[in-house]
Amino acid sequence: MSSRVTILRDAPEGPFHEVDVNDIFFSVTDAKGVMTHVNDVFIKYAQYSAEEMIGKPHNLIRHEEMPGAAFKLMWDTIEEGRPFAAYVRNKAKSGSAYDVFATVTPLPNGGYLSVRTRPMTENFEAAAGIYQEANIVEHEAKANGVGRRERAVMGAEKVTELLPDYDAFLREVLPAEVQAREDAGFTLPEGSGDIYEAAVTLYRELDEFMTVQTAIKDAAEELRKASATLVEENAVTNNVKAEMENVVTEGASRTLLLAPLQVWATMRGIIDENARTLEETAQELYAKTSNARMAIALARLHTAQTAQFSTEANVQESMQLLVDALEADVKHMDDAVFLHSSFRRRVELKVNSITELTKIPLEMIRRWSENTNDMGEEVAPLVEQVNKAMAAADASINQLHRSAERLAQAPSTEKVREALDSLSAAVR
């Protein structure tokens, strides 16, 4: 990932320092954004002492290239009790800039926990492009005498215009950043003791659970695509029926050719309704599973920070705050498991319904195809279209069954919960 991502167009290049892939920033603020806890990594990169940061607002390290929109979106999200993540350029005491991928999590007892790492994916460049547009809006507003808060609102409106579903963006970006960091060589620090061992175990269990949730997400996407394809191929057959009516003469041959297509067209509305419902269910499952993967990725960051703290002295309170955050993370995973059983049953019923609805019409179309071999050159291209549509429909139904079978393997947070309980007990 390039260290020179452009956030503010035409900004002069100043001093810059990169974050190491193994470094994790930790800070906690109160409800107003005033820092109450910081770790040694944060101190190293910010170049302020702990005494200089504790009791100061977090915007002590804000870089002037960052649009106010990013922080407006952050506060809007975390004040609703939801975690947030964004790419941020910070400014050290010396004036040197450094980039981070920042997550902010509301704590159960008030305040906010932020864990930050080095940006590892090209998503940073995509986000920076949006920041540039927000900066243009905010700087023009400033030139016209608009106040800081109003400028941030205007910038946030521009971000929302360019990225209408920011939550969906975060659901994809956070797991991608965590995975890319591990692919780049991130490892937990070496350590020992009950807290360290419990953190390592939890990290491993979270990795296993991420694998399960990723398989569910992939299955949901396969379901969505197969359902959409089935609807498209239904439409092809119906269009062929309309074209066939223009080339077929009256009599027995007309009845022979059009009757099976008529049956399929009659069934199409019911099949399409079921396929679209299944597509919507798959899309909803995809979003819920993406939420779970975001919670897992966040938990892995929090667990890695706990493992780091376990090797340091006088950080008991900070570790307890991390365990509190992990409780919220695992609660989101529990919710995903609870919802999975409902979605699995809905998918199973719809797939079986679609299979039964298409069985007889598909068989009729196959026989129809066999009986049209000698109907002339005019009809041959239309028959070929139908054959392709039926083959695609067959493939889609088979894919629906395969994906439904993958969803039948119910996930469980039992081992994650056991590992978290052990970590919580060790920290206490």
Kinemage of the C-alpha trace (Angstrom):
@kinemage 1
@onewidth
@group {chain A} dominant
@subgroup {mainchain}
@vectorlist {calphas} color= white
{ca met a 1} P 0.000 0.000 0.000
{ca ser a 2} L 1.522 3.317 -1.076
{ca ser a 3} L 2.466 5.686 1.708
{ca arg a 4} L 1.616 8.712 -0.398
{ca val a 5} L -2.117 8.503 -0.916
{ca thr a 6} L -3.580 11.883 -1.902
{ca ile a 7} L -6.287 13.090 0.471
{ca leu a 8} L -6.115 16.819 -0.280
{ca arg a 9} L -5.450 17.802 -3.864
{ca asp a 10} L -2.481 20.106 -4.437
{ca ala a 11} L -1.396 19.774 -0.805
{ca pro a 12} L 2.356 20.317 -0.410
{ca glu a 13} L 4.307 17.215 0.483
{ca gly a 14} L 5.543 17.364 4.042
{ca pro a 15} L 7.347 14.941 6.349
{ca phe a 16} L 5.783 11.490 6.607
{ca his a 17} L 6.361 8.318 8.634
{ca glu a 18} L 4.826 4.895 8.028
{ca val a 19} L 3.182 2.626 10.569
{ca asp a 20} L 4.745 -0.814 10.985
{ca val a 21} L 2.498 -3.745 10.087
{ca asn a 22} L 2.841 -5.212 13.590
{ca asp a 23} L 2.017 -2.010 15.462
{ca ile a 24} L -1.430 -1.478 16.989
{ca phe a 25} L -2.582 1.869 18.359
{ca phe a 26} L -4.887 1.948 21.359
{ca ser a 27} L -6.776 4.874 22.845
{ca val a 28} L -9.935 5.451 24.825
{ca thr a 29} L -11.885 8.693 25.026
{ca asp a 30} L -14.812 9.868 27.061
{ca ala a 31} L -18.150 10.776 25.512
{ca lys a 32} L -16.760 14.130 24.344
{ca gly a 33} L -13.661 12.712 22.665
{ca val a 34} L -11.212 13.543 25.442
{ca met a 35} L -8.445 10.938 25.755
{ca thr a 36} L -8.359 8.858 28.934
{ca his a 37} L -6.054 5.994 27.885
{ca val a 38} L -3.253 5.662 25.299
{ca asn a 39} L -0.646 2.984 24.620
{ca asp a 40} L 3.081 3.116 23.870
{ca val a 41} L 2.553 2.596 20.121
{ca phe a 42} L 0.260 5.627 19.956
{ca ile a 43} L 2.817 7.660 21.930
{ca lys a 44} L 5.603 6.582 19.546
{ca tyr a 45} L 3.816 7.657 16.372
{ca ala a 46} L 2.046 10.743 17.756
{ca gln a 47} L 5.332 11.891 19.353
{ca tyr a 48} L 3.462 13.274 22.355
{ca ser a 49} L 4.008 11.932 25.843
{ca ala a 50} L 1.160 10.229 27.684
{ca glu a 51} L 0.903 13.281 29.934
{ca glu a 52} L 0.537 15.537 26.900
{ca met a 53} L -2.314 13.415 25.496
{ca ile a 54} L -4.349 12.282 28.507
{ca gly a 55} L -7.038 14.859 29.168
{ca lys a 56} L -6.736 16.371 25.689
{ca pro a 57} L -9.252 15.978 22.842
{ca his a 58} L -8.374 13.334 20.281
{ca asn a 59} L -8.252 15.989 17.576
{ca leu a 60} L -4.867 16.948 19.048
{ca ile a 61} L -3.437 14.774 16.261
{ca arg a 62} L -5.894 15.746 13.525
{ca his a 63} L -4.254 16.471 10.184
{ca glu a 64} L -5.481 19.475 8.203
{ca glu a 65} L -5.851 17.318 5.075
{ca met a 66} L -8.691 15.340 6.674
{ca pro a 67} L -12.189 16.570 5.744
{ca gly a 68} L -14.556 17.329 8.614
{ca ala a 69} L -17.003 14.965 6.892
{ca ala a 70} L -15.088 11.900 8.110
{ca phe a 71} L -15.448 12.914 11.738
{ca lys a 72} L -19.071 13.975 11.293
{ca leu a 73} L -19.889 10.501 9.970
{ca met a 74} L -17.929 8.924 12.818
{ca trp a 75} L -19.792 10.794 15.559
{ca asp a 76} L -23.173 10.183 13.901
{ca thr a 77} L -22.428 6.438 13.904
{ca ile a 78} L -20.864 5.890 17.329
{ca glu a 79} L -23.411 8.063 19.100
{ca glu a 80} L -26.014 5.586 17.813
{ca gly a 81} L -24.056 2.840 19.594
{ca arg a 82} L -22.589 1.315 16.414
{ca pro a 83} L -18.895 0.689 15.657
{ca phe a 84} L -17.233 2.786 12.987
{ca ala a 85} L -14.101 2.509 10.851
{ca ala a 86} L -12.331 4.875 8.486
{ca tyr a 87} L -8.995 5.717 6.948
{ca val a 88} L -7.399 8.655 8.744
{ca arg a 89} L -4.316 10.799 8.247
{ca asn a 90} L -2.939 11.964 11.599
{ca lys a 91} L -0.324 14.581 12.417
{ca ala a 92} L 2.461 13.989 14.923
{ca lys a 93} L 3.805 16.645 17.280
{ca ser a 94} L 6.737 17.259 14.910
{ca gly a 95} L 4.346 17.925 12.015
{ca ser a 96} L 5.046 14.576 10.347
{ca ala a 97} L 1.981 12.779 8.948
{ca tyr a 98} L 1.095 9.109 9.338
{ca asp a 99} L -1.874 7.134 7.984
{ca val a 100} L -3.986 4.637 9.918
{ca phe a 101} L -7.029 2.469 9.498
{ca ala a 102} L -9.051 3.434 12.564
{ca thr a 103} L -11.878 1.558 14.272
{ca val a 104} L -13.996 3.182 16.968
{ca thr a 105} L -16.207 1.089 19.246
{ca pro a 106} L -18.706 2.384 21.834
{ca leu a 107} L -17.931 0.859 25.246
{ca pro a 108} L -20.719 -0.658 27.370
{ca asn a 109} L -20.008 1.677 30.294
{ca gly a 110} L -19.547 4.816 28.238
{ca gly a 111} L -16.773 6.303 26.179
{ca tyr a 112} L -15.169 4.994 23.005
{ca leu a 113} L -12.350 2.580 22.256
{ca ser a 114} L -10.221 3.159 19.165
{ca val a 115} L -7.810 0.612 17.705
{ca arg a 116} L -5.740 1.666 14.715
{ca thr a 117} L -3.401 -0.122 12.333
{ca arg a 118} L -1.537 0.489 9.102
{ca pro a 119} L -3.771 0.728 5.996
{ca met a 120} L -3.154 -2.402 3.937
{ca thr a 121} L -5.557 -2.381 0.981
{ca glu a 122} L -6.368 -0.287 -2.074
{ca asn a 123} L -9.606 0.692 -0.354
{ca phe a 124} L -7.594 3.534 1.178
{ca glu a 125} L -7.101 5.049 -2.279
{ca ala a 126} L -10.835 4.716 -2.996
{ca ala a 127} L -11.659 6.417 0.305
{ca ala a 128} L -9.076 9.127 -0.387
{ca gly a 129} L -10.759 9.917 -3.704
{ca ile a 130} L -14.009 10.525 -1.835
{ca tyr a 131} L -12.181 12.623 0.787
{ca gln a 132} L -10.833 14.813 -2.014
{ca glu a 133} L -14.343 15.576 -3.215
{ca ala a 134} L -15.510 16.310 0.338
{ca asn a 135} L -12.519 18.612 0.827
{ca ile a 136} L -13.409 20.584 -2.294
{ca val a 137} L -16.924 21.148 -0.947
{ca glu a 138} L -15.689 22.102 2.505
{ca his a 139} L -12.957 24.449 1.276
{ca glu a 140} L -15.334 26.260 -1.079
{ca ala a 141} L -17.790 26.634 1.795
{ca lys a 142} L -15.026 28.005 4.025
{ca ala a 143} L -14.138 30.594 1.385
{ca asn a 144} L -17.785 31.669 1.444
{ca gly a 145} L -17.728 32.158 5.198
{ca val a 146} L -19.548 28.941 6.202
{ca gly a 147} L -18.786 27.753 9.751
{ca arg a 148} L -16.838 24.590 10.619
{ca arg a 149} L -19.807 22.467 11.713
{ca glu a 150} L -21.878 23.388 8.672
{ca arg a 151} L -18.913 22.652 6.404
{ca ala a 152} L -18.614 19.178 7.931
{ca val a 153} L -22.308 18.555 7.269
{ca met a 154} L -21.895 19.643 3.648
{ca gly a 155} L -18.849 17.416 3.264
{ca ala a 156} L -20.706 14.472 4.799
{ca glu a 157} L -23.536 14.992 2.312
{ca lys a 158} L -20.986 14.780 -0.505
{ca val a 159} L -19.530 11.552 0.935
{ca thr a 160} L -23.020 10.068 1.192
{ca glu a 161} L -23.737 11.067 -2.391
{ca leu a 162} L -20.588 9.315 -3.632
{ca leu a 163} L -20.899 6.349 -1.267
{ca pro a 164} L -24.627 5.882 -0.512
{ca asp a 165} L -24.145 2.752 1.618
{ca tyr a 166} L -21.185 3.533 3.851
{ca asp a 167} L -22.153 0.717 6.239
{ca ala a 168} L -21.839 -1.826 3.416
{ca phe a 169} L -18.444 -0.335 2.540
{ca leu a 170} L -17.275 -0.816 6.134
{ca arg a 171} L -18.589 -4.381 6.257
{ca glu a 172} L -16.270 -5.255 3.390
{ca val a 173} L -13.302 -3.047 4.268
{ca leu a 174} L -12.739 -4.010 7.907
{ca pro a 175} L -12.332 -7.782 7.308
{ca ala a 176} L -10.264 -7.031 4.193
{ca glu a 177} L -7.861 -4.821 6.181
{ca val a 178} L -7.436 -7.403 8.942
{ca gln a 179} L -6.844 -10.193 6.421
{ca ala a 180} L -4.417 -8.140 4.322
{ca arg a 181} L -2.460 -7.258 7.447
{ca glu a 182} L -2.118 -10.925 8.355
{ca asp a 183} L -1.181 -11.813 4.782
{ca ala a 184} L 1.560 -9.174 4.993
{ca gly a 185} L 3.119 -10.952 7.946
{ca phe a 186} L 1.403 -9.655 11.071
{ca thr a 187} L 1.945 -11.971 14.025
{ca leu a 188} L 0.927 -11.785 17.642
{ca pro a 189} L 3.773 -10.730 19.930
{ca glu a 190} L 5.625 -13.421 21.845
{ca gly a 191} L 4.460 -13.711 25.422
{ca ser a 192} L 3.440 -15.988 28.238
{ca gly a 193} L 1.003 -16.227 31.131
{ca asp a 194} L -2.722 -16.893 31.472
{ca ile a 195} L -3.872 -13.680 29.789
{ca tyr a 196} L -1.556 -14.129 26.827
{ca glu a 197} L -2.499 -17.782 26.322
{ca ala a 198} L -6.210 -16.974 26.563
{ca ala a 199} L -5.812 -14.165 24.026
{ca val a 200} L -3.976 -16.457 21.608
{ca thr a 201} L -6.702 -19.095 21.934
{ca leu a 202} L -9.438 -16.529 21.325
{ca tyr a 203} L -7.577 -15.172 18.284
{ca arg a 204} L -7.402 -18.696 16.844
{ca glu a 205} L -11.100 -19.397 17.505
{ca leu a 206} L -12.085 -16.116 15.898
{ca asp a 207} L -10.111 -17.126 12.823
{ca glu a 208} L -12.029 -20.411 12.648
{ca phe a 209} L -15.353 -18.627 13.046
{ca met a 210} L -14.390 -16.154 10.324
{ca thr a 211} L -13.838 -19.108 7.968
{ca val a 212} L -17.357 -20.360 8.720
{ca gln a 213} L -18.952 -16.947 8.230
{ca thr a 214} L -17.053 -16.383 4.981
{ca ala a 215} L -18.426 -19.682 3.640
{ca ile a 216} L -21.949 -18.557 4.590
{ca lys a 217} L -21.426 -15.205 2.880
{ca asp a 218} L -20.182 -16.930 -0.281
{ca ala a 219} L -23.155 -19.308 -0.237
{ca ala a 220} L -25.552 -16.377 0.143
{ca glu a 221} L -23.956 -14.644 -2.835
{ca glu a 222} L -24.244 -17.835 -4.898
{ca leu a 223} L -27.924 -18.072 -3.963
{ca arg a 224} L -28.521 -14.487 -4.986
{ca lys a 225} L -26.827 -14.928 -8.360
{ca ala a 226} L -28.543 -18.260 -9.091
{ca ser a 227} L -31.956 -16.787 -8.233
{ca ala a 228} L -31.346 -13.786 -10.481
{ca thr a 229} L -30.190 -16.037 -13.324
{ca leu a 230} L -33.317 -18.175 -13.016
{ca val a 231} L -35.516 -15.089 -13.366
{ca glu a 232} L -33.526 -13.963 -16.412
{ca glu a 233} L -33.807 -17.345 -18.126
{ca asn a 234} L -37.524 -17.512 -17.423
{ca ala a 235} L -37.845 -14.223 -19.286
{ca val a 236} L -35.872 -15.616 -22.252
{ca thr a 237} L -38.322 -18.488 -22.651
{ca asn a 238} L -41.284 -16.172 -22.432
{ca asn a 239} L -39.790 -13.888 -25.096
{ca val a 240} L -39.188 -16.886 -27.352
{ca lys a 241} L -42.871 -17.816 -27.018
{ca ala a 242} L -43.857 -14.366 -28.319
{ca glu a 243} L -41.441 -14.671 -31.244
{ca met a 244} L -42.590 -18.217 -31.972
{ca glu a 245} L -46.177 -17.057 -32.393
{ca asn a 246} L -45.034 -14.855 -35.279
{ca val a 247} L -43.454 -17.697 -37.260
{ca val a 248} L -45.647 -20.711 -36.548
{ca thr a 249} L -48.598 -21.422 -38.820
{ca glu a 250} L -52.054 -22.474 -37.684
{ca gly a 251} L -52.823 -26.071 -36.956
{ca ala a 252} L -51.339 -28.985 -35.088
{ca ser a 253} L -47.760 -27.769 -35.416
{ca arg a 254} L -48.692 -24.483 -33.746
{ca thr a 255} L -50.261 -26.304 -30.810
{ca leu a 256} L -47.285 -28.676 -30.558
{ca leu a 257} L -44.778 -25.829 -30.438
{ca leu a 258} L -46.628 -23.303 -28.340
{ca ala a 259} L -48.348 -25.432 -25.694
{ca pro a 260} L -45.236 -26.246 -23.596
{ca leu a 261} L -44.082 -22.632 -23.893
{ca gln a 262} L -47.507 -21.497 -22.786
{ca val a 263} L -47.319 -23.749 -19.725
{ca trp a 264} L -43.891 -22.350 -18.868
{ca ala a 265} L -45.129 -18.781 -19.361
{ca thr a 266} L -48.096 -19.486 -17.099
{ca met a 267} L -45.815 -20.860 -14.398
{ca arg a 268} L -43.283 -18.099 -14.861
{ca gly a 269} L -45.027 -15.592 -12.602
{ca ile a 270} L -45.095 -18.026 -9.666
{ca ile a 271} L -41.523 -19.185 -10.251
{ca asp a 272} L -40.261 -15.624 -10.594
{ca glu a 273} L -41.998 -14.566 -7.393
{ca asn a 274} L -40.313 -17.384 -5.484
{ca ala a 275} L -36.948 -16.725 -7.106
{ca arg a 276} L -37.101 -13.012 -6.325
{ca thr a 277} L -38.087 -13.719 -2.723
{ca leu a 278} L -35.141 -16.091 -2.452
{ca glu a 279} L -32.845 -13.471 -3.982
{ca glu a 280} L -34.018 -10.924 -1.376
{ca thr a 281} L -33.517 -13.452 1.425
{ca ala a 282} L -30.027 -14.248 0.148
{ca gln a 283} L -29.199 -10.551 -0.034
{ca glu a 284} L -30.400 -10.038 3.531
{ca leu a 285} L -28.400 -13.054 4.705
{ca tyr a 286} L -25.334 -11.681 2.907
{ca ala a 287} L -25.680 -8.365 4.754
{ca lys a 288} L -26.206 -10.049 8.143
{ca thr a 289} L -23.228 -12.312 7.596
{ca ser a 290} L -21.124 -9.339 6.507
{ca asn a 291} L -22.040 -7.695 9.816
{ca ala a 292} L -20.836 -10.808 11.629
{ca arg a 293} L -17.559 -10.806 9.681
{ca met a 294} L -17.065 -7.144 10.595
{ca ala a 295} L -17.618 -8.027 14.277
{ca ile a 296} L -15.120 -10.889 13.995
{ca ala a 297} L -12.503 -8.663 12.338
{ca leu a 298} L -13.004 -6.050 15.043
{ca ala a 299} L -12.702 -8.729 17.722
{ca arg a 300} L -9.451 -9.952 16.183
{ca leu a 301} L -8.038 -6.419 16.411
{ca his a 302} L -9.169 -6.135 20.038
{ca thr a 303} L -7.746 -9.575 20.850
{ca ala a 304} L -4.418 -8.762 19.199
{ca gln a 305} L -4.227 -5.589 21.284
{ca thr a 306} L -4.990 -7.602 24.423
{ca ala a 307} L -2.177 -10.021 23.597
{ca gln a 308} L 0.133 -7.043 23.172
{ca phe a 309} L -0.931 -5.549 26.504
{ca ser a 310} L -0.390 -8.885 28.245
{ca thr a 311} L 3.339 -8.431 27.658
{ca glu a 312} L 3.358 -4.937 29.212
{ca ala a 313} L 3.087 -3.669 32.786
{ca asn a 314} L 0.425 -1.442 34.372
{ca val a 315} L -2.199 -1.915 31.656
{ca gln a 316} L -4.809 -3.896 33.617
{ca glu a 317} L -7.505 -1.250 33.193
{ca ser a 318} L -6.888 -1.028 29.454
{ca met a 319} L -7.160 -4.804 29.095
{ca gln a 320} L -10.473 -4.775 30.945
{ca leu a 321} L -11.789 -2.162 28.511
{ca leu a 322} L -10.728 -4.408 25.634
{ca val a 323} L -12.544 -7.371 27.190
{ca asp a 324} L -15.651 -5.174 27.544
{ca ala a 325} L -15.407 -4.360 23.838
{ca leu a 326} L -14.923 -8.038 23.010
{ca glu a 327} L -18.139 -8.869 24.856
{ca ala a 328} L -19.988 -6.521 22.498
{ca asp a 329} L -18.193 -8.020 19.479
{ca val a 330} L -19.167 -11.586 20.439
{ca lys a 331} L -22.744 -10.472 21.119
{ca his a 332} L -22.944 -9.432 17.451
{ca met a 333} L -21.656 -12.892 16.494
{ca asp a 334} L -24.270 -14.549 18.717
{ca asp a 335} L -26.955 -12.525 16.949
{ca ala a 336} L -25.669 -13.737 13.577
{ca val a 337} L -25.865 -17.376 14.716
{ca phe a 338} L -29.406 -16.866 15.994
{ca leu a 339} L -30.514 -15.348 12.694
{ca his a 340} L -28.806 -18.055 10.645
{ca ser a 341} L -31.259 -20.792 11.644
{ca ser a 342} L -34.201 -18.661 10.517
{ca phe a 343} L -32.586 -17.763 7.201
{ca arg a 344} L -31.518 -21.367 6.603
{ca arg a 345} L -35.098 -22.615 6.945
{ca arg a 346} L -36.461 -19.882 4.683
{ca val a 347} L -33.868 -20.695 2.026
{ca glu a 348} L -34.578 -24.414 2.230
{ca leu a 349} L -38.331 -23.917 1.778
{ca lys a 350} L -37.901 -21.562 -1.181
{ca val a 351} L -35.358 -23.777 -2.955
{ca asn a 352} L -37.622 -26.811 -2.589
{ca ser a 353} L -40.606 -24.797 -3.788
{ca ile a 354} L -38.746 -23.545 -6.878
{ca thr a 355} L -37.529 -27.056 -7.659
{ca glu a 356} L -41.042 -28.503 -7.553
{ca leu a 357} L -42.518 -25.616 -9.545
{ca thr a 358} L -39.964 -25.975 -12.340
{ca lys a 359} L -39.815 -29.780 -12.507
{ca ile a 360} L -42.830 -30.435 -14.790
{ca pro a 361} L -42.435 -27.359 -17.051
{ca leu a 362} L -38.748 -28.117 -17.573
{ca glu a 363} L -39.528 -31.703 -18.541
{ca met a 364} L -42.151 -30.463 -21.008
{ca ile a 365} L -39.647 -28.038 -22.543
{ca arg a 366} L -37.086 -30.813 -22.978
{ca arg a 367} L -39.603 -32.964 -24.862
{ca trp a 368} L -40.676 -29.911 -26.823
{ca ser a 369} L -37.077 -29.364 -27.918
{ca glu a 370} L -36.837 -32.949 -29.173
{ca asn a 371} L -39.996 -32.506 -31.270
{ca thr a 372} L -38.847 -29.301 -32.997
{ca asn a 373} L -35.829 -30.673 -34.834
{ca asp a 374} L -37.652 -30.711 -38.170
{ca met a 375} L -39.640 -27.486 -37.890
{ca gly a 376} L -37.485 -25.448 -40.265
{ca glu a 377} L -34.726 -22.862 -40.192
{ca glu a 378} L -37.021 -20.097 -38.905
{ca val a 379} L -37.740 -21.952 -35.679
{ca ala a 380} L -34.230 -23.390 -35.112
{ca pro a 381} L -32.656 -20.213 -33.617
{ca leu a 382} L -35.555 -19.856 -31.189
{ca val a 383} L -35.252 -23.476 -30.132
{ca glu a 384} L -31.546 -22.917 -29.508
{ca gln a 385} L -32.370 -19.953 -27.260
{ca val a 386} L -34.779 -22.037 -25.239
{ca asn a 387} L -32.289 -24.894 -24.906
{ca lys a 388} L -29.680 -22.478 -23.542
{ca ala a 389} L -32.230 -20.949 -21.188
{ca met a 390} L -33.259 -24.373 -19.888
{ca ala a 391} L -29.650 -25.451 -19.402
{ca ala a 392} L -29.018 -22.255 -17.449
{ca ala a 393} L -32.162 -22.821 -15.390
{ca asp a 394} L -31.023 -26.371 -14.600
{ca ala a 395} L -27.622 -25.057 -13.560
{ca ser a 396} L -29.219 -22.366 -11.398
{ca ile a 397} L -31.455 -24.859 -9.593
{ca asn a 398} L -28.510 -27.178 -8.980
{ca gln a 399} L -26.555 -24.225 -7.613
{ca leu a 400} L -29.481 -23.306 -5.351
{ca his a 401} L -29.393 -26.796 -3.847
{ca arg a 402} L -25.605 -26.762 -3.386
{ca ser a 403} L -25.718 -23.369 -1.700
{ca ala a 404} L -28.637 -24.407 0.514
{ca glu a 405} L -26.672 -27.474 1.602
{ca arg a 406} L -23.721 -25.262 2.556
{ca leu a 407} L -26.030 -23.111 4.662
{ca ala a 408} L -27.322 -26.215 6.452
{ca gln a 409} L -24.035 -26.420 8.354
{ca ala a 410} L -25.043 -24.281 11.317
{ca pro a 411} L -22.351 -22.023 12.806
{ca ser a 412} L -21.674 -21.879 16.526
{ca thr a 413} L -19.960 -19.326 18.763
{ca glu a 414} L -19.543 -21.864 21.581
{ca lys a 415} L -15.745 -22.127 21.311
{ca val a 416} L -15.376 -18.367 20.804
{ca arg a 417} L -17.496 -17.757 23.886
{ca glu a 418} L -15.477 -20.263 25.939
{ca ala a 419} L -12.217 -18.597 24.882
{ca leu a 420} L -13.572 -15.145 25.745
{ca asp a 421} L -14.756 -16.370 29.154
{ca ser a 422} L -11.243 -17.688 29.830
{ca leu a 423} L -9.721 -14.368 28.782
{ca ser a 424} L -12.179 -12.415 30.909
{ca ala a 425} L -11.402 -14.578 33.936
{ca ala a 426} L -7.654 -14.157 33.410
{ca val a 427} L -7.920 -10.372 33.103
{ca arg a 428} L -9.980 -10.128 36.299
